[in-house]
Amino acid sequence: MHYSILGNPRNFSRDGTGGAPKEFPLRLDRGEGQGEVSNPRGDTGDSPKDSEAKPISTYNSPLKTLPFIQTHAYWGPSFTTDQCRAAAAKFPVSVTELADDLLFDKTVEALCHGQVIGWFQGRMEFGARALGGRSLLADPRRTDMRDIINLKIKFREKFRPFAPSILEEAVSDWFELNEPSPYMEKVFPIRVEKRALIPAVTHVDGSGRLQSVSRLTHPRYHELIRRFGERTGVPILLNTSLNENEPIVHTPGQAIDCFLRTQMDAIVLENLWVERTS
């Protein structure tokens, strides 16, 4: 049985400082709902008159009444297309605003041609992994893609692998797993017959540190992967963090600055397709 008391702790002290109560009888409901706590002693320790007694509201088992199940990690800040445009105006870049259909198709086309694309969408991820909010994306089918990203952007050790983002509904078709894994913190075996199809995200032991992407929690990223899968037969994108040996970018300005410092081919900021002017 779990009791939670919501109220000012000064009401339970001898002198109003939150110390141990002089007298502390409780009347609590065993089930869910509201109960009362009688307060027979005032802040000075004196018993108030009956008419002055003030019952204190309590709530039992609040987690049962107000359940919270974490289904995503997108708890950070977000920026509008207008805010992204204002940030881009401070840099030597070319900006084109596109409707969703054109934006997704253009991004898929670029990925299929071997380009590395920055993807800045919606709320930033909370935690150490880029999960489609502040990501660098590439085609997982190319055997040379890890080297391309390391040479163009990451400049990190060759043995460090990149991760696959996969449609949640396709996980069991490609991995020896039949449940979501949305946080890119677990490694699972890739099905043997699929490993040669996605060499850029397959570890030397045939495993992958996957992120399953749900239509409910990140519909835009899900739609991009879906269209890539529709085009290629592979509902997976190589996903790594949008940064260059630094913390993951936070603002549109930081994202564009990272884009210009590296050899990223283009970056998508909400509905803006951003390229270098030269």
Secondary structure, 3 states (H helix, E strand, C coil): CCCCECCCHHHHCCCCCCCCCCCCCCECCCCCEEEEECCCCCCCCCCCCHHHCCCEEEEECHHHHCCCCCCCCCCCCCCCHHHHHHHHCCCCEEEEECCHHHHHHHHHHHHHCCCCEEEECCCCCCCCCCCCCEEEEECCCCCCHHHHHHHHHHCCCCCCCCEEEEEHHHHHHHECCCCCCCCCCCCEEECHHHHHHCHHHCCCCCEECCEEECCCCCHHHHHHHHHHHHHHCCCEEEEEECCCCCCCCCCHHHHHHHHHHCCCCEEEECCEEEEECC
